[in-house]
Amino acid sequence: MVRIAIVNMKGGVGKTTSSVNLAIGLANREKRVLLVDMDPQGNVAHSLKIKAHQNTIYDLLADDMVVDQVIRPNIRPNLDVIPSSNVAFGLENRLAGETLREKIFTRRMRHVQDYDFVVVDTSPAMSLLTVNTLLYVDVVVLIVSMDQMAIIGAVQSLAGLKRVLSAFESPEKKILVLPTMVNASTNGSKETMTALQEDPDLAQFLMPIVIRQDVKLSYAAASKRSIWEYDARTRAAEDYARMVDYFLEMVVDESEKDGAAATKS
């Protein structure tokens, strides 16, 4: 099972869009996927027409509900969802006195094994929910849209990730940087991409994929559908398909490594 967090400390960079489309894209490839919303804004629920008034991430973390009680099954074929809502804004105070509160999510999810992928959408802040996510996942995808503030947000996210992992002596995570809203015809996009490629902190983690600017992503979100459901022939659908391929190939590569290690031993 591969556990993936989609993060950036700046909102409006395509974080939820990437989470939803990656999750549905993997599900379309016959993989069992759990999509978890750790953002109190609850945008995953809005994107997928889920009523999230109860049995949400808040109930899992604060009220000791078991994970099966908050999973919404079969939101799409092969896709289950744990939604969030604005009630989750109160989790910081609700969990203030909990022991090892930064690892509550990991503890609550320990019996979740029946998926090929878990994709977690995070809030645009280094909140308790984000820290819980970072300590749970194997892979962190930093989303960077084509503006300088998004690069600053990604650098801050990377620094925060390193601090969290160090403080909790957590195993090393695979870090990836995904450029979004890329428009190669504009000087601003070109300059931002160059800055990203030359950034001493981020360049080493750049994925061999970009998500191009595509107005149909906005239309798909407004219609509460993934890009695959709205129009699978768009350039955004092509780009997210490459992202799906990347993670499927990663699983194959890791399996081959594990097999080789087992053979040697």
FIDO-41659 format. One record per residue (C-alpha): x, y, z; residue in three letters. Coordinates in steps of 0.02 Angstrom, whole numbers, plus 50000, padded with zeros to 5 digits. Example, Ala and Ser with C-alpha at 12.3 -4.5 7.8 and 13.67 -1.06 7.14 Angstrom:
residues 2
east:north:up:fikol
50615:49775:50390:Ala $
50684:49947:50357:Ser $
//
This chain:
residues 265
east:north:up:fikol
50000:50000:50000:Met $
50070:50170:49949:Val $
50018:50320:50056:Arg $
50030:50488:49968:Ile $
50008:50664:50039:Ala $
49971:50812:49925:Ile $
50035:50970:50010:Val $
50079:51155:49997:Asn $
50070:51293:50127:Met $
49985:51406:49998:Lys $
49806:51381:49942:Gly $
49742:51394:49764:Gly $
49884:51295:49685:Val $
49784:51144:49626:Gly $
49807:51037:49781:Lys $
49631:50966:49797:Thr $
49615:50955:49608:Thr $
49772:50849:49603:Ser $
49716:50741:49750:Ser $
49546:50704:49674:Val $
49609:50672:49498:Asn $
49754:50565:49555:Leu $
49640:50460:49665:Ala $
49508:50435:49530:Ile $
49641:50407:49398:Gly $
49716:50266:49501:Leu $
49543:50194:49534:Ala $
49509:50196:49347:Asn $
49662:50084:49328:Arg $
49579:49952:49438:Glu $
49674:50001:49595:Lys $
49586:50008:49763:Arg $
49602:50187:49824:Val $
49557:50277:49985:Leu $
49550:50468:49970:Leu $
49562:50559:50138:Val $
49524:50743:50162:Asp $
49628:50817:50304:Met $
49580:50996:50258:Asp $
49442:51075:50365:Pro $
49382:51170:50212:Gln $
49310:51003:50153:Gly $
49343:51031:49968:Asn $
49353:50846:49927:Val $
49173:50823:49984:Ala $
49119:50972:49879:His $
49214:50905:49729:Ser $
49131:50734:49738:Leu $
48954:50780:49796:Lys $
48976:50701:49967:Ile $
48868:50759:50113:Lys $
48993:50781:50254:Ala $
48888:50837:50403:His $
48939:50688:50510:Gln $
49056:50538:50510:Asn $
49205:50639:50448:Thr $
49390:50651:50486:Ile $
49343:50747:50644:Tyr $
49246:50599:50712:Asp $
49391:50482:50674:Leu $
49521:50589:50762:Leu $
49421:50667:50904:Ala $
49277:50550:50944:Asp $
49361:50381:50933:Asp $
49254:50318:50790:Met $
49335:50170:50705:Val $
49393:50201:50528:Val $
49257:50091:50450:Asp $
49126:50209:50521:Gln $
49193:50361:50428:Val $
49241:50283:50261:Ile $
49114:50320:50125:Arg $
49122:50168:50012:Pro $
49109:50165:49823:Asn $
49102:50352:49791:Ile $
49170:50300:49623:Arg $
49215:50124:49564:Pro $
49365:50067:49668:Asn $
49365:50232:49765:Leu $
49319:50257:49948:Asp $
49328:50425:50037:Val $
49348:50493:50213:Ile $
49278:50670:50200:Pro $
49310:50825:50304:Ser $
49207:50976:50352:Ser $
49232:51143:50439:Asn $
49203:51058:50607:Val $
49383:50997:50590:Ala $
49443:51175:50621:Phe $
49412:51134:50805:Gly $
49530:50985:50809:Leu $
49681:51084:50871:Glu $
49590:51128:51032:Asn $
49498:50963:51046:Arg $
49660:50862:51041:Leu $
49766:50981:51145:Ala $
49782:50863:51292:Gly $
49801:50700:51195:Glu $
49959:50596:51213:Thr $
50060:50593:51052:Leu $
49923:50689:50966:Arg $
50032:50708:50811:Glu $
50016:50521:50778:Lys $
49830:50499:50810:Ile $
49795:50481:50624:Phe $
49928:50346:50607:Thr $
49852:50251:50753:Arg $
49674:50266:50688:Arg $
49729:50206:50515:Met $
49834:50059:50574:Arg $
49706:49928:50520:His $
49680:50004:50347:Val $
49764:49879:50233:Gln $
49638:49838:50096:Asp $
49695:49974:49975:Tyr $
49831:49991:49845:Asp $
49842:50179:49875:Phe $
49791:50304:50008:Val $
49790:50484:49944:Val $
49779:50622:50075:Val $
49731:50802:50035:Asp $
49803:50920:50166:Thr $
49763:51095:50226:Ser $
49868:51244:50166:Pro $
49954:51263:50335:Ala $
50075:51167:50445:Met $
49931:51123:50561:Ser $
49909:50975:50677:Leu $
49813:50888:50536:Leu $
49957:50915:50415:Thr $
50086:50851:50541:Val $
49978:50696:50569:Asn $
49974:50669:50382:Thr $
50162:50690:50358:Leu $
50199:50561:50493:Leu $
50078:50437:50412:Tyr $
50123:50440:50228:Val $
50265:50366:50126:Asp $
50266:50496:49986:Val $
50246:50685:49995:Val $
50198:50779:49836:Val $
50230:50966:49848:Leu $
50116:51059:49728:Ile $
50190:51215:49649:Val $
50087:51327:49536:Ser $
50171:51450:49420:Met $
50194:51599:49535:Asp $
50334:51648:49652:Gln $
50225:51637:49808:Met $
50191:51453:49771:Ala $
50378:51420:49764:Ile $
50397:51507:49932:Ile $
50255:51399:49999:Gly $
50339:51241:49934:Ala $
50506:51288:50012:Val $
50417:51321:50177:Gln $
50325:51155:50161:Ser $
50489:51063:50129:Leu $
50573:51146:50278:Ala $
50423:51106:50388:Gly $
50422:50925:50328:Leu $
50606:50906:50374:Lys $
50576:50982:50546:Arg $
50430:50865:50580:Val $
50523:50710:50525:Leu $
50675:50758:50629:Ser $
50574:50799:50784:Ala $
50483:50632:50781:Phe $
50628:50529:50714:Glu $
50515:50473:50573:Ser $
50574:50363:50430:Pro $
50629:50458:50275:Glu $
50492:50502:50151:Lys $
50499:50507:49962:Lys $
50478:50690:49913:Ile $
50412:50745:49744:Leu $
50379:50918:49672:Val $
50237:50936:49546:Leu $
50220:51098:49445:Pro $
50039:51144:49408:Thr $
49949:51278:49306:Met $
50095:51279:49183:Val $
50073:51389:49029:Asn $
50232:51382:48925:Ala $
50173:51525:48815:Ser $
50183:51656:48952:Thr $
50340:51739:49017:Asn $
50280:51726:49197:Gly $
50259:51538:49186:Ser $
50428:51519:49100:Lys $
50516:51625:49231:Glu $
50435:51531:49374:Thr $
50479:51362:49299:Met $
50660:51419:49277:Thr $
50664:51478:49458:Ala $
50594:51310:49512:Leu $
50723:51213:49411:Gln $
50862:51317:49487:Glu $
50800:51318:49666:Asp $
50931:51230:49774:Pro $
50799:51151:49887:Asp $
50664:51099:49764:Leu $
50749:51058:49598:Ala $
50813:50888:49654:Gln $
50635:50830:49688:Phe $
50554:50887:49525:Leu $
50440:50757:49445:Met $
50462:50724:49258:Pro $
50282:50785:49239:Ile $
50192:50952:49237:Val $
50006:50990:49245:Ile $
49969:51116:49110:Arg $
49846:51258:49133:Gln $
49676:51201:49073:Asp $
49512:51294:49101:Val $
49420:51129:49091:Lys $
49489:51084:49262:Leu $
49385:51228:49331:Ser $
49234:51171:49231:Tyr $
49255:50994:49296:Ala $
49268:51054:49476:Ala $
49114:51165:49456:Ala $
49016:51016:49391:Ser $
49082:50910:49537:Lys $
49168:50788:49422:Arg $
49346:50732:49394:Ser $
49433:50782:49233:Ile $
49410:50602:49174:Trp $
49221:50615:49195:Glu $
49210:50790:49122:Tyr $
49320:50771:48968:Asp $
49454:50636:48961:Ala $
49526:50711:48800:Arg $
49592:50870:48879:Thr $
49776:50910:48906:Arg $
49747:50909:49094:Ala $
49680:50732:49082:Ala $
49836:50684:48983:Glu $
49948:50761:49116:Asp $
49859:50679:49262:Tyr $
49865:50514:49167:Ala $
50055:50533:49165:Arg $
50050:50564:49352:Met $
49949:50405:49376:Val $
50073:50310:49267:Asp $
50216:50377:49374:Tyr $
50143:50307:49534:Phe $
50097:50141:49455:Leu $
50276:50125:49392:Glu $
50341:50172:49565:Met $
50246:50026:49641:Val $
50318:49907:49510:Val $
50494:49973:49540:Asp $
50479:49955:49729:Glu $
50409:49779:49710:Ser $
50556:49731:49598:Glu $
50680:49802:49725:Lys $
50596:49707:49866:Asp $
50599:49548:49762:Gly $
50784:49571:49722:Ala $
50825:49603:49905:Ala $
50729:49447:49956:Ala $
50821:49343:49827:Thr $
50991:49403:49889:Lys $
50948:49364:50069:Ser $
//
